[in-house]
Amino acid sequence: MSDLHDADDLTRDVEHLERRLSEPREDVVQAMRRLEGDLLLLGAGGKMGPTLARMARRATDAAGIDRRIIGVGRRATPELRSALAAQRIQWIDCDLLDRRQLEGLPDAANVIYMPALKFDATGREPLAWATNTYLPGMVCERFRRSRIAAFSTGNVYGMVPVDRGGSVESDPLRPDGDYAASCVGRERIFSHFSEALEIPVTLLRLNYANELRYGVLVDLARQVLAAEAIDLTMGYFNAIWQGDASAMTLRALEHAATPALAVNVAGPERTSVREVAEEFSRLLGRPVTFSGSEAPDALLSNGWLGYELLGRPGVPVDQMVHWIADWLLRGGPTLDKPTHFQTRDGKF
């Protein structure tokens, strides 16, 4: 990994970061040129939704296509609504679990499905299951004439031996805990309606998206800065730059199929917690301490099918580490939303 002063492409501020995250690759521009119809992003108010919407807008404009990009979610802040409107992205406030509000959404030929309840789901399991499993059926009934790219998660696989190379799409699903089990339910519901109503669907098993304000890498860097001992039990993980994950998501609309097609969206490296923490220690100028030792298994995904269909990620882990260290040293903001990636019992 390179030293901070070696790079000439450090991220200057939030505006620069948003532009970098939403910069469309040429293959995404071409995909948006081929795609017909408007694009509706459900659950777009989360960590990834706004920059995904911006990438869709930029790719559509670069392709010279007239298309509405519409974000949908709960009560967008005035700041988010204004920022999206400035880029000609419409926003609609909607409680998706309210069937009348869901039915009132505009038709769109293309739907990206992002709603999920993961964190703080313990103790609210009924709501988690309603959001993660019941809502997909409602959406399929409402958008039965659309093609859908639906987010899932690598958690559906459960943990696998570290030396195996990560779970592949044909592996049996072995979820740990209510969150992962409800996400398997989400996939089953989408798969059912894909066949029953002939809806083209892609299931995107994401593991894990990162940018400079959140993600597994940011969690580790902040632990180093706070002089917290880093637990090594979950010793390995996948990390993918959020911009790459967004690009793969937009391309996935073209690959929506009946029956539903499952695709891993994950970084190509098997990333070591120990090695990343030691590199952050060097770049941040802080000592690092560890607790425990690496377990023989971890939550890991093999992303090769996704690269073949949706394009290979362009930002490697060492570049993300470099950018994050510089960002935090300069006091760049974070979202303060830990990933809890170390969790091994499925209780988030």
C-alpha positions in Angstrom: 0.0 0.0 0.0 1.2 3.5 -0.9 1.9 6.4 1.5 -0.6 9.2 1.7 1.6 11.7 0.1 2.1 9.5 -3.0 -1.4 10.0 -4.3 -2.6 13.0 -6.3 -6.3 12.0 -6.3 -7.3 12.4 -2.7 -11.0 13.3 -2.1 -11.2 17.0 -1.2 -14.7 17.3 0.4 -18.2 15.9 0.5 -19.1 17.4 -2.8 -16.0 15.9 -4.4 -16.8 12.5 -2.8 -20.4 12.6 -4.1 -19.1 13.3 -7.6 -16.6 10.4 -7.3 -19.2 8.0 -6.0 -21.7 8.8 -8.8 -19.2 8.9 -11.7 -20.6 6.4 -14.3 -18.3 4.0 -16.1 -18.7 3.9 -19.9 -20.3 0.5 -19.7 -23.0 1.9 -17.4 -23.6 4.8 -19.9 -24.1 2.2 -22.6 -26.4 0.1 -20.4 -28.5 3.2 -19.7 -28.6 3.9 -23.4 -30.0 0.4 -24.1 -32.5 0.4 -21.2 -36.0 1.7 -22.0 -38.3 3.5 -19.6 -38.1 5.4 -16.4 -36.2 4.3 -13.2 -37.8 4.1 -9.8 -35.5 3.6 -6.8 -37.4 2.2 -3.7 -35.9 2.8 -0.3 -33.5 5.4 -1.8 -33.0 7.5 1.3 -30.3 5.2 2.8 -26.5 5.2 2.7 -26.3 4.1 -1.0 -29.5 5.3 -2.5 -28.7 9.0 -3.2 -25.4 8.4 -5.0 -27.0 5.5 -6.9 -29.7 7.8 -8.1 -27.1 10.4 -9.1 -25.1 7.9 -11.1 -28.3 6.8 -12.9 -29.0 10.5 -13.7 -25.4 11.1 -14.9 -25.3 7.9 -17.0 -28.7 8.6 -18.5 -27.7 12.2 -19.5 -24.4 11.0 -20.9 -26.3 8.5 -23.0 -28.6 11.2 -24.3 -31.7 9.5 -23.1 -34.9 11.3 -21.7 -35.7 9.3 -18.6 -37.2 10.2 -15.2 -35.2 9.1 -12.2 -37.4 8.9 -9.1 -36.2 8.2 -5.6 -38.8 6.9 -3.0 -38.4 6.6 0.7 -39.5 7.9 4.1 -39.5 11.6 4.7 -36.4 12.9 2.9 -34.7 15.8 4.5 -35.1 19.2 2.8 -31.4 19.1 2.1 -31.5 15.8 0.3 -34.7 16.7 -1.6 -33.1 19.9 -2.7 -29.8 18.3 -3.7 -31.5 15.6 -5.8 -33.9 18.1 -7.4 -30.9 20.1 -8.5 -29.8 17.1 -10.5 -33.3 16.5 -11.9 -34.0 13.6 -9.6 -37.6 13.5 -8.3 -38.2 12.5 -4.7 -41.5 11.0 -3.3 -42.1 10.5 0.4 -43.7 7.1 0.9 -44.3 4.5 3.6 -43.9 1.5 1.4 -45.7 -0.8 3.8 -48.8 1.4 3.5 -50.5 -0.3 0.5 -52.4 2.8 -0.5 -49.2 4.9 -0.7 -47.4 2.1 -2.6 -50.2 1.9 -5.1 -50.0 5.6 -5.6 -46.5 5.5 -6.9 -45.9 6.2 -10.6 -45.4 3.3 -13.0 -41.8 2.7 -14.1 -40.3 0.2 -16.4 -37.3 -0.3 -14.2 -37.3 -0.6 -10.4 -34.3 -0.9 -8.0 -35.4 -2.3 -4.7 -33.4 -1.3 -1.6 -35.6 -1.3 1.5 -34.3 -3.4 4.4 -34.3 -3.5 8.2 -31.0 -4.9 9.6 -29.7 -2.8 12.5 -31.8 -2.6 15.6 -33.9 -5.5 14.3 -33.3 -7.5 17.5 -36.5 -6.9 19.5 -38.3 -5.7 16.4 -38.3 -9.0 14.6 -41.9 -8.7 13.3 -41.2 -5.4 11.6 -37.9 -6.8 10.2 -39.8 -9.7 8.6 -42.6 -7.4 7.3 -40.0 -5.1 5.7 -37.6 -7.8 4.4 -40.1 -10.4 3.4 -43.7 -9.2 3.2 -42.9 -5.9 1.4 -41.2 -7.6 -1.6 -44.5 -9.4 -2.4 -46.4 -6.1 -2.2 -43.8 -4.5 -4.6 -44.0 -7.4 -7.0 -47.8 -7.1 -7.2 -47.6 -3.3 -7.7 -44.8 -3.4 -10.3 -45.6 -6.6 -12.1 -44.9 -5.0 -15.5 -41.5 -3.7 -14.4 -38.0 -5.3 -14.4 -36.5 -5.3 -10.9 -33.0 -5.3 -9.5 -33.5 -6.2 -5.8 -30.8 -5.8 -3.1 -30.1 -8.9 -1.0 -27.1 -9.6 1.1 -24.2 -12.0 1.5 -25.6 -12.9 4.9 -27.9 -15.3 3.2 -25.0 -17.8 2.8 -23.8 -17.9 6.4 -20.1 -18.3 7.1 -17.8 -20.5 5.1 -14.2 -21.7 5.5 -11.8 -18.8 4.9 -9.6 -20.8 2.5 -12.5 -21.8 0.3 -12.7 -18.6 -1.8 -16.1 -17.4 -0.7 -19.7 -18.4 -1.3 -20.9 -18.7 -4.9 -24.4 -18.2 -6.2 -25.2 -21.9 -6.5 -24.4 -22.6 -2.8 -27.2 -23.6 -0.5 -28.4 -20.7 1.7 -27.7 -21.2 5.4 -28.8 -18.0 7.2 -27.7 -17.2 10.8 -30.3 -15.2 12.8 -33.5 -13.4 12.0 -32.0 -10.8 9.7 -30.4 -13.3 7.4 -33.4 -15.6 7.5 -35.7 -12.8 6.6 -33.4 -11.9 3.7 -33.7 -15.4 2.4 -37.4 -14.9 2.7 -37.1 -11.7 0.6 -35.3 -13.7 -2.1 -37.8 -16.5 -2.0 -40.7 -14.0 -2.4 -39.1 -12.2 -5.3 -38.3 -15.6 -6.9 -41.8 -16.8 -6.5 -43.4 -13.7 -8.1 -40.7 -13.6 -10.8 -42.1 -16.9 -12.0 -45.7 -16.5 -11.1 -46.1 -13.1 -12.7 -43.2 -13.4 -15.2 -41.3 -10.4 -13.7 -37.6 -10.2 -14.7 -35.6 -10.0 -11.4 -32.0 -9.8 -10.4 -31.1 -10.5 -6.8 -27.9 -8.6 -5.7 -26.2 -10.2 -2.8 -24.1 -7.3 -1.6 -21.1 -7.8 0.6 -19.9 -5.0 1.7 -20.2 -1.5 0.2 -17.7 1.1 1.4 -17.0 4.8 0.9 -15.2 7.4 3.0 -18.0 8.0 5.5 -19.1 4.4 6.4 -18.3 0.8 5.8 -16.1 -1.9 7.3 -12.9 -0.1 6.4 -14.1 3.1 8.1 -15.1 1.1 11.2 -11.5 -0.3 11.4 -9.9 3.1 10.9 -12.0 4.7 13.6 -11.1 1.9 16.0 -7.5 2.5 15.4 -7.9 6.3 15.9 -9.8 5.6 19.2 -7.2 3.2 20.4 -9.8 0.4 20.7 -8.6 -3.2 20.6 -9.7 -4.8 17.3 -11.4 -8.2 17.6 -9.9 -10.6 15.1 -12.4 -13.4 15.4 -14.2 -12.3 12.2 -10.8 -12.1 10.6 -11.6 -11.6 6.9 -14.2 -9.8 4.8 -15.1 -8.5 1.4 -15.1 -4.8 0.6 -16.3 -3.1 -2.6 -16.2 0.6 -3.4 -19.8 2.0 -3.3 -19.4 3.5 -6.7 -18.5 0.1 -8.2 -21.5 -1.5 -6.4 -23.7 1.2 -7.9 -22.4 0.6 -11.4 -23.0 -3.1 -11.1 -26.5 -2.4 -9.8 -27.5 -0.3 -12.7 -26.1 -2.9 -15.2 -28.0 -5.6 -13.3 -31.3 -4.2 -14.7 -30.3 -5.5 -18.1 -29.8 -9.0 -16.7 -33.1 -9.3 -14.8 -34.5 -12.7 -15.7 -37.3 -15.2 -15.1 -36.6 -17.2 -13.0 -34.8 -14.6 -10.9 -31.0 -14.4 -11.3 -28.9 -14.2 -8.1 -25.5 -12.4 -8.4 -22.9 -11.6 -5.8 -21.7 -8.0 -5.6 -18.5 -8.2 -3.7 -14.9 -7.0 -3.8 -12.3 -9.4 -5.5 -9.9 -9.5 -2.5 -10.2 -11.6 0.6 -9.3 -8.8 2.9 -7.6 -9.4 6.3 -8.8 -7.4 9.3 -5.3 -7.7 10.8 -3.5 -6.4 7.7 -5.9 -3.6 7.1 -5.8 -2.5 10.8 -2.0 -2.5 10.7 -2.0 -0.4 7.5 -4.3 2.1 9.1 -2.0 2.2 12.1 0.9 3.1 9.8 -1.0 5.7 7.8 -2.8 7.3 10.8 0.3 7.3 13.0 -1.5 5.4 15.8 -0.6 2.1 17.5 -3.0 -0.8 17.1 -3.9 -3.6 19.4 -5.8 -6.8 18.8 -7.9 -9.3 20.8 -8.7 -12.8 20.0 -7.5 -14.7 16.9 -8.9 -15.4 13.4 -11.6 -18.0 13.2 -11.4 -20.6 10.4 -14.6 -19.3 8.8 -16.0 -15.9 7.9 -18.8 -14.3 5.8 -17.2 -14.2 2.4 -18.5 -14.1 -1.1 -17.0 -15.0 -4.5 -17.8 -12.1 -6.9 -16.6 -13.6 -10.2 -20.0 -14.1 -11.8 -20.9 -10.5 -11.0 -17.7 -9.3 -12.7 -18.5 -11.4 -15.8 -22.0 -10.0 -16.1 -21.7 -6.5 -14.6 -18.1 -5.4 -14.9 -15.1 -5.7 -12.6 -14.7 -3.2 -9.7 -12.2 -0.5 -10.4 -11.2 0.6 -6.9 -9.1 -1.9 -4.9 -9.0 -2.1 -1.1 -5.6 -0.5 -0.8 -6.9 2.6 -2.6 -10.0 2.8 -0.3 -7.7 2.4 2.8 -5.5 5.2 1.5 -8.5 7.6 0.8 -10.1 6.8 4.2 -7.0 7.4 6.2 -6.5 10.8 4.5 -10.2 11.7 4.9 -10.2 11.0 8.6 -6.9 12.7 9.3 -8.3 15.9 7.7 -11.5 15.6 9.8 -13.8 14.5 7.1 -17.3 13.6 8.3 -18.6 10.1 8.8 -22.2 8.8 9.0 -21.5 7.2 12.4 -23.3 4.0 11.3 -21.2 1.0 12.3 -21.6 -2.1 10.1 -21.2 -4.6 13.0 -19.4 -6.8 10.5 -17.8 -8.6 13.5 -21.2 -10.1 14.4 -21.1 -13.9 14.2 -24.4 -14.9 15.7 -26.7 -13.0 13.2 -28.0 -10.6 15.9 -27.5 -7.1 14.6 
